[in-house]
Amino acid sequence: MINSKEIKKAALNKLDWKQALQVSTVFVLASAALSYAVTYLSALSQNTPIFNTVISLIYLALFLPLSFGFISSMSKLYDGKKITATTLFNEGILNFTKTIKIFLLTVLKMLLPSIIIIIAVAGILFLTAKNIPIKPDITSGYALYILLLFYAGLIGIALSAMPYVLSSYILAANKDLTAKEIVNTSASLMENRKWNFVKLILSFLGWFITLAVIVAIGKMQFGENIAMILNWIGMLLLMPYLITSIKVFHEEANDEK
């Protein structure tokens, strides 16, 4: 497996920036419209829990195929194929059912590890509270300890999803496979490659921190709207780079396997 630097270099060499930015723009605008619609409907419902849950499920059911459409479009560009403004939607619609099935299978496979992690975190908190009485002078330190445990649990749950991160890329390349075959293939490809994938994602951390700083400065100096625009511009540039890099990772893993 080539290292993160070589993967990113290969991704940059493969990127057709003109078309990549076009499909990225369509994805960002569609995502923003979907997010706005959810916010608007939530406001109309006056934050009714049941209605908000239904809206969230509908949002998820629409966003997952939309995200796949973006990944599939970027995969086509990687393979040297031409795409149009509607490719993203066509790919999402044609693979709507399979995308949802892959998501549900992934959640099902994550269920047991996630339960174990939650029980472990709750057990640590219980034992800590039982053996270390909470006093006013250590309240802030205790709060920090709980926060760190919370994030440790979230990271653990996120890691349990890692074997299945290549599912969308496998689907983009193999439309004839079933959802179960795709999820299992992803898990197989990620064997002994999880740390390599983590290093690849962490190599983008500097870019995302830079974007966060720029957005924060824009918000302080010019307000919420300018900050949002800066964030979208940053994501327009970063997403094609990140998605194509993961595509290179997938190709390398597939060739080795």
ZIVEN-V569275 format. One record per residue. N is the residue number from 1. RES is the residue in three letters. SS is DSSP state (A for helix, B for strand, O for the rest). OMEGA is omega in degrees with one decimal (none if undefined). Layout:
BEGIN
n-><N/N>
res-><RES/RES>
ss-><SS/SS>
omega-><OMEGA/OMEGA>
END
This chain:
BEGIN
n-><1/2/3/4/5/6/7/8/9/10/11/12/13/14/15/16/17/18/19/20/21/22/23/24/25/26/27/28/29/30/31/32/33/34/35/36/37/38/39/40/41/42/43/44/45/46/47/48/49/50/51/52/53/54/55/56/57/58/59/60/61/62/63/64/65/66/67/68/69/70/71/72/73/74/75/76/77/78/79/80/81/82/83/84/85/86/87/88/89/90/91/92/93/94/95/96/97/98/99/100/101/102/103/104/105/106/107/108/109/110/111/112/113/114/115/116/117/118/119/120/121/122/123/124/125/126/127/128/129/130/131/132/133/134/135/136/137/138/139/140/141/142/143/144/145/146/147/148/149/150/151/152/153/154/155/156/157/158/159/160/161/162/163/164/165/166/167/168/169/170/171/172/173/174/175/176/177/178/179/180/181/182/183/184/185/186/187/188/189/190/191/192/193/194/195/196/197/198/199/200/201/202/203/204/205/206/207/208/209/210/211/212/213/214/215/216/217/218/219/220/221/222/223/224/225/226/227/228/229/230/231/232/233/234/235/236/237/238/239/240/241/242/243/244/245/246/247/248/249/250/251/252/253/254/255/256/257>
res-><MET/ILE/ASN/SER/LYS/GLU/ILE/LYS/LYS/ALA/ALA/LEU/ASN/LYS/LEU/ASP/TRP/LYS/GLN/ALA/LEU/GLN/VAL/SER/THR/VAL/PHE/VAL/LEU/ALA/SER/ALA/ALA/LEU/SER/TYR/ALA/VAL/THR/TYR/LEU/SER/ALA/LEU/SER/GLN/ASN/THR/PRO/ILE/PHE/ASN/THR/VAL/ILE/SER/LEU/ILE/TYR/LEU/ALA/LEU/PHE/LEU/PRO/LEU/SER/PHE/GLY/PHE/ILE/SER/SER/MET/SER/LYS/LEU/TYR/ASP/GLY/LYS/LYS/ILE/THR/ALA/THR/THR/LEU/PHE/ASN/GLU/GLY/ILE/LEU/ASN/PHE/THR/LYS/THR/ILE/LYS/ILE/PHE/LEU/LEU/THR/VAL/LEU/LYS/MET/LEU/LEU/PRO/SER/ILE/ILE/ILE/ILE/ILE/ALA/VAL/ALA/GLY/ILE/LEU/PHE/LEU/THR/ALA/LYS/ASN/ILE/PRO/ILE/LYS/PRO/ASP/ILE/THR/SER/GLY/TYR/ALA/LEU/TYR/ILE/LEU/LEU/LEU/PHE/TYR/ALA/GLY/LEU/ILE/GLY/ILE/ALA/LEU/SER/ALA/MET/PRO/TYR/VAL/LEU/SER/SER/TYR/ILE/LEU/ALA/ALA/ASN/LYS/ASP/LEU/THR/ALA/LYS/GLU/ILE/VAL/ASN/THR/SER/ALA/SER/LEU/MET/GLU/ASN/ARG/LYS/TRP/ASN/PHE/VAL/LYS/LEU/ILE/LEU/SER/PHE/LEU/GLY/TRP/PHE/ILE/THR/LEU/ALA/VAL/ILE/VAL/ALA/ILE/GLY/LYS/MET/GLN/PHE/GLY/GLU/ASN/ILE/ALA/MET/ILE/LEU/ASN/TRP/ILE/GLY/MET/LEU/LEU/LEU/MET/PRO/TYR/LEU/ILE/THR/SER/ILE/LYS/VAL/PHE/HIS/GLU/GLU/ALA/ASN/ASP/GLU/LYS>
ss-><O/O/O/A/A/A/A/A/A/A/A/A/A/A/O/O/A/A/A/A/A/A/A/A/A/A/A/A/A/A/A/A/A/A/A/A/A/A/A/A/A/A/A/A/O/O/O/O/A/A/A/A/A/A/A/A/A/A/A/A/A/A/A/A/A/A/A/A/A/A/A/A/A/A/A/A/A/A/O/O/O/O/O/O/O/O/A/A/A/A/A/A/A/A/O/A/A/A/A/A/A/A/A/A/A/A/A/A/A/A/A/A/A/A/A/A/A/A/A/A/A/A/A/A/A/A/A/A/A/A/A/O/O/O/O/A/A/A/A/A/A/A/A/A/A/A/A/A/A/A/A/A/A/A/A/A/A/A/A/A/O/A/A/A/O/O/A/A/A/A/A/A/A/O/O/O/O/O/A/A/A/A/A/A/A/A/A/A/A/O/O/O/O/A/A/A/A/A/A/A/A/A/O/O/A/A/A/A/A/A/A/A/A/A/A/A/A/A/A/A/A/A/O/A/A/A/A/A/A/A/A/A/A/A/A/A/A/A/A/A/A/A/A/A/A/A/A/A/A/A/A/A/A/A/A/A/O>
omega-><178.7/-175.5/-174.8/-178.9/179.5/177.6/-178.5/177.6/178.0/178.7/178.8/179.2/-177.9/-172.7/167.9/-169.6/-178.3/-179.7/179.5/179.4/178.3/-179.1/177.5/178.4/178.5/-179.8/-179.0/-179.6/178.8/178.5/179.7/179.5/179.5/179.0/179.0/179.7/178.8/179.0/-179.4/179.9/177.7/178.7/179.1/-177.6/-178.2/176.2/173.9/-173.6/-177.1/-178.7/178.8/178.0/178.5/179.1/-179.9/178.7/177.3/178.1/-179.8/-178.7/178.3/-176.2/-179.3/176.4/177.8/178.0/177.6/178.6/178.5/179.2/179.7/178.5/178.5/177.3/177.1/177.0/178.5/-179.5/177.7/179.8/178.1/177.7/177.6/-179.5/-177.3/-178.6/-179.3/-178.4/179.4/179.6/179.8/-178.5/-177.7/-177.8/-176.4/-175.7/-177.4/178.0/178.8/179.2/178.9/179.2/-178.4/177.5/178.9/178.2/-179.9/179.8/178.2/-169.7/-177.3/177.2/-179.5/178.2/179.3/-179.7/-179.7/178.7/-179.6/179.3/179.1/179.0/178.2/178.6/179.8/-179.3/178.7/-179.5/-178.4/-173.6/179.6/179.7/179.8/178.6/-178.9/-175.6/178.4/-177.4/-178.2/178.4/178.2/178.0/177.8/178.3/178.4/179.8/179.1/176.7/179.4/-179.5/176.0/176.6/178.5/178.8/178.0/178.1/177.9/179.4/179.0/178.3/-172.7/179.7/-172.3/-174.9/-178.0/-174.6/-178.3/179.8/176.8/177.5/-179.7/-177.6/-175.4/-176.8/-176.7/-180.0/175.2/179.5/180.0/178.9/-179.7/179.9/179.7/178.1/177.6/179.0/179.3/-179.6/-176.6/177.6/179.1/179.5/-176.3/-179.3/176.0/179.1/178.1/180.0/177.9/-180.0/179.5/179.6/176.8/-174.8/179.6/179.0/-178.4/175.6/177.6/178.8/179.6/179.2/179.4/179.6/179.8/178.1/178.7/179.4/-179.5/-174.9/-170.7/177.1/-173.6/-175.7/178.9/178.3/179.2/179.0/178.3/179.0/179.6/178.7/178.4/179.8/177.2/-178.6/-174.4/-173.8/177.7/179.3/-179.1/-177.6/179.4/177.1/177.4/176.0/176.7/177.3/179.7/-179.4/178.9/179.5/-179.2/179.6/179.8/-177.5/none>
END
